[in-house]
């Protein structure tokens, strides 16, 4: 299940059923592992776009 809080004038909760297979799970484990190792090594990848304005690392980012 994917449970989301929808921020509108009157907030609501939206619940969606997800169908995942073994390939989806393997992909998630691979990505989560890469993120974990990057964080442990203080390696942060630049993310171009509007999201950068709120990033706490924007002053030291080389992007």
N, C-alpha and C positions, 0 to 999 in steps of 0.2 A: 504494500500500500504506500501511496505517496499522499501525505497529509499536508495541506498548505493553508496558511492563514492569508486570506485575500484582504488587502488593505484598501477598502473603499469607504464611502461615506458611512455605510453600515457594514462593518467587518463581518466576514463569513468564513467558515471552514469548508474547504473543498477536499474531498477524498477521492482519489483515483486508484483504480486497481491496475497493477502492472503485471505484465507477463514477461518474465526473464528466463533466459536459458543458460546453459553452462558457459557458452561463449561470452555472454554478458557478465557473468560472475568472474570469469578469468580476466576480462578486460578491466573490470573494477579493481581486482586485486593487484594487477600490474600497475595501474595508475596510482593507486593508494600507496603501493610500495615505493614507487619513484618519488612521490611527494614526501613520504616519510624520510627517505634517505637524503633528499635535497634539504629538508628542514634541519636534519641532524648535522649536515655539513655546512650550514649557513649559506646555501646556494639558493638564490631567488631569481626566477626568470622574469624578464620584463614583460609587461602586458600593455601594448600600445592601446590608446583609446581613452574615452572619457573616464574610465575607471581609475586611471592613474591619479586624478586630482585628489582622491581621498586616501591614497596609499601612504602608509607611514614610512615607507622606504624611498619615496620619490626624490628626496634630496641626495641620496647616495646611489641612486639608480643610474646606470651608464647608458640607458636606452635613450 
